[in-house]
Amino acid sequence: MVPIVADNLSKYQFFTIANYKEKDSGKVVLYTTSMGIIRDTYAKCSNVKQILRTLLVKFEERDVFMSLEYQQEIKERMHSDIIKVPQLFVEGQHIGSIATAYTCQTCGGYRLLPCPSCNGSKKSVHRNHFTAEFVALKCMNCDEVGLVKCHNC
């Protein structure tokens, strides 16, 4: 009787990370929820979908509220019994949640950049028009540490 059980188990395919990479090859998969009762989660899911649409990314949306299969799938992929959405996967590789999608591409989420005029040195290299020599003046574009606010944030 044991060989029958072992034989049946060998026919059953267990989904591992490698299997998900094969299954989702060439795809961007977004796990979301359409349940609007928890407004914060629903708003996060809508925001990530809007970001992907704005960037013209074709993605497959998997609604965990409407499908028990997707609920089990994300539990296996995240190795957790707690489902946290939205979650983004590219070609089977976990990218992250809303924090990853919201990170600014220019400043990396820090909201500050080195000053483009003085390169963060806080010294302006513009010529003093009253004399023929260069005088190191304080840069008027950046703050006291040589940073400016990110224009994209």
Residue pairs with C-beta under 8 A, 6 or more apart in sequence:
13 19
15 23
15 73
15 76
17 77
17 92
20 77
20 89
20 92
21 91
21 92
21 93
22 92
23 92
24 89
24 91
24 92
25 91
25 92
26 91
27 59
27 60
27 90
27 91
28 52
28 57
28 58
28 59
28 60
28 88
28 89
28 90
28 91
29 59
29 60
29 62
29 88
29 89
29 90
30 48
30 49
30 52
30 59
30 60
30 61
30 62
30 86
30 87
30 88
30 89
31 62
31 64
31 70
31 74
31 85
31 86
31 87
31 88
31 89
32 45
32 48
32 49
32 61
32 62
32 63
32 64
32 85
32 86
33 41
33 42
33 45
33 63
33 64
33 65
33 85
34 42
34 45
34 63
34 65
34 66
35 41
35 42
35 65
36 42
41 85
44 85
44 86
44 97
44 98
45 85
45 86
47 98
47 101
47 102
48 86
48 88
48 98
48 101
49 59
49 61
49 86
51 101
51 102
52 59
52 101
62 70
62 73
62 74
63 70
64 70
64 71
64 74
64 83
64 85
71 83
74 83
74 85
74 87
75 81
75 83
77 87
77 89
77 94
78 84
78 87
78 94
84 97
85 97
86 97
86 98
86 101
87 94
87 96
87 97
88 94
88 95
88 96
88 97
88 100
88 101
89 95
102 109
103 109
104 111
104 150
104 152
104 153
105 152
106 113
106 150
106 151
106 152
106 153
107 113
107 150
107 152
107 153
110 150
111 149
111 150
111 153
112 147
112 148
112 149
112 150
113 147
113 148
113 149
113 150
114 120
114 146
114 147
114 148
115 122
115 139
115 141
115 142
115 146
115 147
115 148
116 141
116 148
117 124
117 139
117 141
117 142
118 124
118 125
118 139
118 141
118 142
118 146
119 146
120 142
120 145
120 146
120 147
121 139
121 146
122 138
122 139
122 142
122 144
122 145
122 146
123 136
123 137
123 138
123 139
124 136
124 137
124 138
124 139
124 140
125 134
125 136
126 137
127 134
128 134
128 135
128 137
139 146
141 148
142 148
